[in-house]
Amino acid sequence: MGGPARYNHGAPHRYLLKPYAPVLALRGCPNRCTFCDSSAFACSTPLRVRRPRKVVEEVRYLQARYGVREIQFAEPLFNWNRDWVLEMCDRLGRLHEPVAWSCHVRMDSLDEELLGRMVQAGCWNILFGVESTNVDVLNAANKPLDIPQVFHLVKAASRMGCQTTASFVFGLPLSTEKTIRQTIEDAIYMEPDYAQFFLHKSVSGEPMHEGDRVLSGFEVRANEIPGRLYLPKGIASAEQLRELQREAYRRFYLRPNYILRRTRSLLKPGQIARLFDGVSRLGGLLKP
Ligand code: SF4
């Protein structure tokens, strides 16, 4: 028998302080984006939301019992309701021992004032679900977003000192090489600290558009969720989609400006180990 399993800390940009712990403040999502598991499972797991007081009691317990210094709110959508988020911020901001926290947001239910309250209450890291910057693709995915507002909020969060990750999905219905290339350009121009580019996996009950296909037996990479690949009519093959994904990672992370920005951040303590971890993960994503 070997020794105890090594704890996998996840991607280095996902945490700031150790020890950290995940907390689930709600289950499910009130939205119905066509490509998302949370939407597909909505019938079996309806939205269940915990009271902010109970969530913050759990945070206090984790601090006292395990010395936890950071909380990762693990639900796919934290800002499901503005008043609920404000109450969470009030309570988290009043903790005797401040806690750093991170969360995932949907951009059409976010505004600059709410963002400011979240950052004041200790939120240091936000994942923004952008998916695409093409309006038709977003509408077909039942996730209409105001793209100028998306740019504005990502930049506002950065100005407030919050780390930003923008998440994109390639292969949504109506997407083509052109819309994906535009999304890559926009991801670069948006300037989040990190970007992730997923391939669209078909989810149960998702409406199929005419001419679109679903491929089984698609080879998945480490850290990728297994599943059947959704290929929209405008994309010729899985290989084309994979190549666009590689191009996105290459163009986003291997820009001289970006490398310079990240190099400057190495001046902060503990960043060199993170950099090596990040570079080895990027190497995996760029492999042919
Ligand atoms: S993508 Fe986000 S907002 Fe849309 S259904 Fe999934 S969790 Fe909800």
Residues whose N, C-alpha, C, O or C-beta is under 5 A from the ligand:
A	BS01	SF4	C29 N31 R32 C33 C36 S38 S39 P76 L77 R106
